[in-house]
């Protein structure tokens, strides 16, 4: 396995695990989701992020889990980019979502490439 791919996977897993847990339990995240105009999506978003982070970790042993988790997180970050554009978020928030999108797209493409190369 490629060390860069493994590192990107670990960074994404740790980041989304922390953010997902924050979504579920921190009061400030309730305010953030109100700001996004999506207060009812906070628990679902946090749960999906925690599940995907676990999927990325399981993906070290079972690559298909990493593919599904990174694809799911990439799609979630596309939605996050759209939300941030809609609410006219500052550039910093937009760049954070864009970075996470690119990171997970890299993990997704890396695993797909590795699996194709094996066949």
GROMACS elastic network, one bead per residue, 0.5 to 0.9 nm:
[ bonds ]
;  ai    aj funct       b0    kb
    1     4     6  0.88071   500
    1     5     6  0.74944   500
    1     6     6  0.72499   500
    1   114     6  0.79129   500
    2     5     6  0.52793   500
    2     6     6  0.63013   500
    2     7     6  0.86797   500
    2   110     6  0.85758   500
    2   114     6  0.89615   500
    3     6     6  0.50097   500
    3     7     6  0.60145   500
    3     8     6  0.85243   500
    4     7     6  0.50951   500
    4     8     6  0.61310   500
    4     9     6  0.85082   500
    5     8     6  0.51415   500
    5     9     6  0.60897   500
    5    10     6  0.86287   500
    5   106     6  0.76433   500
    5   107     6  0.60703   500
    5   110     6  0.65043   500
    5   111     6  0.81076   500
    6     9     6  0.50236   500
    6    10     6  0.61792   500
    6    11     6  0.86694   500
    6    60     6  0.79318   500
    6   107     6  0.82129   500
    7    10     6  0.50716   500
    7    11     6  0.61532   500
    7    12     6  0.85500   500
    8    11     6  0.51577   500
    8    12     6  0.61403   500
    8    13     6  0.85227   500
    8   103     6  0.65066   500
    8   104     6  0.78528   500
    8   106     6  0.78427   500
    8   107     6  0.66180   500
    9    12     6  0.52093   500
    9    13     6  0.60491   500
    9    14     6  0.86169   500
    9    56     6  0.64764   500
    9    57     6  0.77797   500
    9    59     6  0.87939   500
    9    60     6  0.87381   500
    9    66     6  0.81339   500
    9    70     6  0.83652   500
    9   103     6  0.81050   500
    9   104     6  0.76246   500
    9   106     6  0.89211   500
    9   107     6  0.61104   500
   10    13     6  0.50401   500
   10    14     6  0.60644   500
   10    15     6  0.83698   500
   10    53     6  0.88983   500
   10    56     6  0.76488   500
   10    57     6  0.73016   500
   11    14     6  0.53573   500
   11    15     6  0.59745   500
   11    16     6  0.84850   500
   11   103     6  0.87012   500
   12    15     6  0.51217   500
   12    16     6  0.59508   500
   12    17     6  0.82593   500
   12    53     6  0.71870   500
   12    56     6  0.79291   500
   12    70     6  0.85796   500
   12   100     6  0.73929   500
   12   103     6  0.71080   500
   12   104     6  0.69690   500
   12   107     6  0.88668   500
   13    16     6  0.54031   500
   13    17     6  0.59111   500
   13    18     6  0.85485   500
   13    49     6  0.89212   500
   13    50     6  0.85015   500
   13    52     6  0.76261   500
   13    54     6  0.69515   500
   13    55     6  0.82408   500
   13    56     6  0.58099   500
   13    57     6  0.65677   500
   14    17     6  0.51319   500
   14    18     6  0.61871   500
   14    19     6  0.85791   500
   14    53     6  0.69349   500
   15    18     6  0.53133   500
   15    19     6  0.61243   500
   15    20     6  0.84104   500
   15    53     6  0.80951   500
   16    20     6  0.56257   500
   16    21     6  0.82426   500
   16    46     6  0.86515   500
   16    49     6  0.55932   500
   16    50     6  0.64437   500
   16    52     6  0.77615   500
   16    53     6  0.57190   500
   16    73     6  0.87114   500
   17    20     6  0.51730   500
   17    21     6  0.61302   500
   17    22     6  0.85252   500
   17    46     6  0.86175   500
   17    49     6  0.64512   500
   17    51     6  0.81450   500
   17    52     6  0.81619   500
   17    53     6  0.53578   500
   17    54     6  0.75694   500
   18    21     6  0.52556   500
   18    22     6  0.61301   500
   18    23     6  0.86532   500
   18    49     6  0.89140   500
   18    50     6  0.79476   500
   19    23     6  0.61275   500
   19    24     6  0.86954   500
   19    46     6  0.72067   500
   19    49     6  0.74853   500
   19    50     6  0.80804   500
   20    23     6  0.50288   500
   20    24     6  0.63998   500
   20    25     6  0.88295   500
   20    43     6  0.87005   500
   20    45     6  0.71408   500
   20    47     6  0.63302   500
   20    48     6  0.75180   500
   20    50     6  0.51055   500
   20    51     6  0.86819   500
   20    53     6  0.85930   500
   21    24     6  0.51142   500
   21    25     6  0.61992   500
   21    26     6  0.79799   500
   21    46     6  0.62522   500
   21    47     6  0.78619   500
   21    49     6  0.82875   500
   21    50     6  0.67652   500
   22    25     6  0.52998   500
   22    26     6  0.51145   500
   22    27     6  0.85085   500
   22    28     6  0.85712   500
   22    29     6  0.67626   500
   22    46     6  0.74379   500
   23    26     6  0.61996   500
   23    27     6  0.83890   500
   23    28     6  0.85515   500
   23    29     6  0.53980   500
   23    30     6  0.74737   500
   23    33     6  0.87784   500
   23    42     6  0.60571   500
   23    43     6  0.66354   500
   23    45     6  0.73546   500
   23    47     6  0.82483   500
   24    27     6  0.87695   500
   24    29     6  0.79288   500
   24    30     6  0.87867   500
   24    42     6  0.70322   500
   24    43     6  0.55553   500
   24    44     6  0.86321   500
   24    45     6  0.84982   500
   24    46     6  0.55020   500
   24    47     6  0.72799   500
   25    28     6  0.89531   500
   25    29     6  0.78946   500
   25    30     6  0.88581   500
   25    43     6  0.89599   500
   26    29     6  0.55695   500
   26    30     6  0.72478   500
   27    30     6  0.52723   500
   27    31     6  0.69526   500
   28    31     6  0.51538   500
   28    32     6  0.63919   500
   28    33     6  0.88616   500
   29    33     6  0.61478   500
   29    34     6  0.84428   500
   29    42     6  0.77343   500
   30    33     6  0.53227   500
   30    34     6  0.62689   500
   30    35     6  0.87005   500
   30    39     6  0.67512   500
   30    42     6  0.71331   500
   31    34     6  0.50174   500
   31    35     6  0.62119   500
   31    36     6  0.86765   500
   31    39     6  0.81676   500
   32    36     6  0.62385   500
   32    37     6  0.86301   500
   32    38     6  0.87803   500
   32    39     6  0.82781   500
   33    37     6  0.61482   500
   33    38     6  0.51935   500
   33    40     6  0.80475   500
   33    41     6  0.75499   500
   33    42     6  0.62300   500
   34    38     6  0.58324   500
   34    40     6  0.87224   500
   35    38     6  0.75891   500
   35    39     6  0.82317   500
   35    87     6  0.80543   500
   36    39     6  0.76174   500
   36    83     6  0.67174   500
   36    84     6  0.74448   500
   36    86     6  0.86838   500
   36    87     6  0.66646   500
   37    40     6  0.88239   500
   37    83     6  0.86288   500
   37    87     6  0.83553   500
   38    41     6  0.54271   500
   38    42     6  0.70939   500
   39    42     6  0.58186   500
   39    43     6  0.87401   500
   40    43     6  0.72473   500
   40    44     6  0.80180   500
   41    44     6  0.53366   500
   41    45     6  0.58389   500
   41    46     6  0.84752   500
   42    45     6  0.51407   500
   42    46     6  0.60651   500
   42    47     6  0.84905   500
   43    46     6  0.51500   500
   43    47     6  0.59889   500
   43    48     6  0.84950   500
   44    47     6  0.51107   500
   44    48     6  0.60527   500
   44    49     6  0.84999   500
   45    48     6  0.52186   500
   45    49     6  0.61280   500
   45    50     6  0.86574   500
   45    76     6  0.85422   500
   46    49     6  0.51065   500
   46    50     6  0.61826   500
   46    51     6  0.85724   500
   47    50     6  0.51997   500
   47    51     6  0.61171   500
   47    52     6  0.85268   500
   48    51     6  0.50435   500
   48    52     6  0.59738   500
   48    53     6  0.84574   500
   48    72     6  0.86443   500
   48    73     6  0.85520   500
   49    52     6  0.50804   500
   49    53     6  0.60265   500
   49    54     6  0.85613   500
   49    69     6  0.89929   500
   49    72     6  0.89188   500
   49    73     6  0.72709   500
   49    76     6  0.87727   500
   50    53     6  0.50887   500
   50    54     6  0.62530   500
   50    55     6  0.85373   500
   51    54     6  0.51547   500
   51    55     6  0.61132   500
   51    56     6  0.87109   500
   51    69     6  0.80450   500
   52    56     6  0.61580   500
   52    57     6  0.86659   500
   52    65     6  0.87387   500
   52    66     6  0.84187   500
   52    68     6  0.81385   500
   52    70     6  0.72716   500
   52    72     6  0.71987   500
   52    73     6  0.68733   500
   53    56     6  0.50690   500
   53    57     6  0.64472   500
   53    58     6  0.87036   500
   53    69     6  0.71516   500
   53    70     6  0.86242   500
   53    73     6  0.87531   500
   54    57     6  0.50659   500
   54    58     6  0.61265   500
   54    59     6  0.83368   500
   54    69     6  0.83202   500
   55    58     6  0.50129   500
   55    59     6  0.58647   500
   55    65     6  0.53761   500
   55    66     6  0.58988   500
   55    67     6  0.87805   500
   55    68     6  0.77365   500
   55    69     6  0.54106   500
   55    70     6  0.83589   500
   56    60     6  0.71086   500
   56    63     6  0.86031   500
   56    65     6  0.65022   500
   56    67     6  0.80348   500
   56    68     6  0.84877   500
   56    69     6  0.58130   500
   56    70     6  0.69529   500
   57    60     6  0.58194   500
   57    61     6  0.80662   500
   57    65     6  0.84890   500
   57    66     6  0.74514   500
   58    61     6  0.57355   500
   58    62     6  0.61097   500
   58    63     6  0.79532   500
   58    65     6  0.64502   500
   58    66     6  0.70983   500
   59    64     6  0.65541   500
   59    67     6  0.75801   500
   59    68     6  0.89932   500
   59    69     6  0.82632   500
   60    63     6  0.61550   500
   60    65     6  0.84063   500
   60    66     6  0.72355   500
   61    65     6  0.86031   500
   62    65     6  0.57096   500
   62    66     6  0.71541   500
   63    66     6  0.51093   500
   63    67     6  0.63544   500
   63    68     6  0.88152   500
   63   111     6  0.67333   500
   63   112     6  0.87926   500
   63   115     6  0.80894   500
   64    68     6  0.62388   500
   64    69     6  0.85019   500
   64   111     6  0.80797   500
   64   112     6  0.87427   500
   64   115     6  0.89517   500
   65    68     6  0.52305   500
   65    69     6  0.59739   500
   65    70     6  0.84050   500
   66    69     6  0.51031   500
   66    70     6  0.58412   500
   66    71     6  0.82564   500
   66   107     6  0.77101   500
   66   108     6  0.71969   500
   66   111     6  0.73610   500
   67    70     6  0.53877   500
   67    71     6  0.60185   500
   67    72     6  0.85082   500
   67   107     6  0.74925   500
   67   108     6  0.51309   500
   67   109     6  0.81379   500
   67   110     6  0.88441   500
   67   111     6  0.62620   500
   67   112     6  0.70319   500
   68    71     6  0.51596   500
   68    72     6  0.60615   500
   68    73     6  0.86038   500
   68   108     6  0.78440   500
   69    72     6  0.51003   500
   69    73     6  0.61605   500
   69    74     6  0.85268   500
   69   104     6  0.86325   500
   69   108     6  0.82755   500
   70    73     6  0.50561   500
   70    74     6  0.59796   500
   70    75     6  0.85683   500
   70   103     6  0.87223   500
   70   104     6  0.50117   500
   70   105     6  0.67126   500
   70   106     6  0.85325   500
   70   107     6  0.62381   500
   70   108     6  0.53072   500
   71    74     6  0.50222   500
   71    75     6  0.62368   500
   71    76     6  0.85536   500
   71   104     6  0.69615   500
   71   105     6  0.68707   500
   71   107     6  0.85203   500
   71   108     6  0.59560   500
   72    75     6  0.52023   500
   72    76     6  0.61334   500
   72    77     6  0.86401   500
   72   104     6  0.87370   500
   73    77     6  0.60794   500
   73    78     6  0.85927   500
   73   100     6  0.81900   500
   73   101     6  0.72846   500
   73   104     6  0.64402   500
   73   105     6  0.84795   500
   74    77     6  0.51219   500
   74    78     6  0.63425   500
   74    79     6  0.88507   500
   74   100     6  0.74735   500
   74   102     6  0.75476   500
   74   103     6  0.82180   500
   74   104     6  0.54126   500
   74   105     6  0.58432   500
   74   108     6  0.84301   500
   75    78     6  0.50305   500
   75    79     6  0.64814   500
   75    80     6  0.86579   500
   75   101     6  0.77309   500
   76    79     6  0.51743   500
   76    80     6  0.62299   500
   76    81     6  0.87318   500
   76   101     6  0.81308   500
   77    81     6  0.60620   500
   77    82     6  0.85461   500
   77    97     6  0.57570   500
   77    98     6  0.71095   500
   77    99     6  0.89895   500
   77   100     6  0.66769   500
   77   101     6  0.51821   500
   77   102     6  0.89769   500
   77   104     6  0.88604   500
   78    81     6  0.50786   500
   78    82     6  0.63716   500
   78    83     6  0.87217   500
   78    97     6  0.78715   500
   78    98     6  0.79328   500
   78   101     6  0.67516   500
   79    82     6  0.50653   500
   79    83     6  0.61994   500
   79    84     6  0.85996   500
   80    83     6  0.50420   500
   80    84     6  0.60763   500
   80    85     6  0.85280   500
   80    94     6  0.83566   500
   80    97     6  0.63626   500
   80    98     6  0.86781   500
   81    84     6  0.51196   500
   81    85     6  0.61428   500
   81    86     6  0.85519   500
   81    93     6  0.88299   500
   81    94     6  0.62612   500
   81    95     6  0.87819   500
   81    97     6  0.59898   500
   81    98     6  0.67943   500
   81   101     6  0.87775   500
   82    85     6  0.51125   500
   82    86     6  0.61085   500
   82    87     6  0.87505   500
   83    87     6  0.62519   500
   83    88     6  0.83990   500
   83    89     6  0.85163   500
   84    87     6  0.53131   500
   84    88     6  0.59173   500
   84    89     6  0.50734   500
   84    90     6  0.81876   500
   84    93     6  0.72317   500
   84    94     6  0.61397   500
   84    97     6  0.85097   500
   85    89     6  0.62819   500
   85    90     6  0.89992   500
   85    94     6  0.75327   500
   86    89     6  0.77773   500
   88    91     6  0.87960   500
   89    92     6  0.80419   500
   89    93     6  0.62808   500
   89    94     6  0.67022   500
   90    93     6  0.57456   500
   90    94     6  0.66535   500
   90    95     6  0.88895   500
   91    94     6  0.50090   500
   91    95     6  0.59844   500
   91    96     6  0.85535   500
   92    95     6  0.51306   500
   92    96     6  0.62306   500
   92    97     6  0.88527   500
   93    96     6  0.51517   500
   93    97     6  0.64947   500
   93    98     6  0.86503   500
   94    97     6  0.53478   500
   94    98     6  0.61374   500
   94    99     6  0.86009   500
   95    99     6  0.59110   500
   95   100     6  0.84886   500
   96    99     6  0.51731   500
   96   100     6  0.62874   500
   96   101     6  0.86198   500
   97   100     6  0.51438   500
   97   101     6  0.61214   500
   97   102     6  0.86947   500
   98   102     6  0.62021   500
   98   103     6  0.85375   500
   99   102     6  0.51770   500
   99   103     6  0.60359   500
   99   104     6  0.86124   500
  100   103     6  0.50245   500
  100   104     6  0.61381   500
  100   105     6  0.84136   500
  101   104     6  0.53735   500
  101   105     6  0.60312   500
  101   106     6  0.85347   500
  102   105     6  0.50163   500
  102   106     6  0.60480   500
  102   107     6  0.86767   500
  103   106     6  0.51414   500
  103   107     6  0.64285   500
  103   108     6  0.87627   500
  104   108     6  0.60680   500
  104   109     6  0.84965   500
  105   108     6  0.50009   500
  105   109     6  0.60238   500
  105   110     6  0.83230   500
  106   109     6  0.51931   500
  106   110     6  0.58591   500
  106   111     6  0.85588   500
  107   110     6  0.50496   500
  107   111     6  0.62005   500
  107   112     6  0.85644   500
  108   111     6  0.54445   500
  108   112     6  0.62273   500
  108   113     6  0.86132   500
  109   112     6  0.50923   500
  109   113     6  0.60061   500
  109   114     6  0.85372   500
  110   113     6  0.51437   500
  110   114     6  0.61600   500
  110   115     6  0.86771   500
  111   115     6  0.61028   500
  111   116     6  0.84767   500
  112   115     6  0.52096   500
  112   116     6  0.60906   500
  112   117     6  0.84927   500
  113   116     6  0.51270   500
  113   117     6  0.59970   500
  113   118     6  0.86412   500
  114   117     6  0.51247   500
  114   118     6  0.63566   500
  115   118     6  0.51725   500
  115   119     6  0.66752   500
  116   119     6  0.53752   500
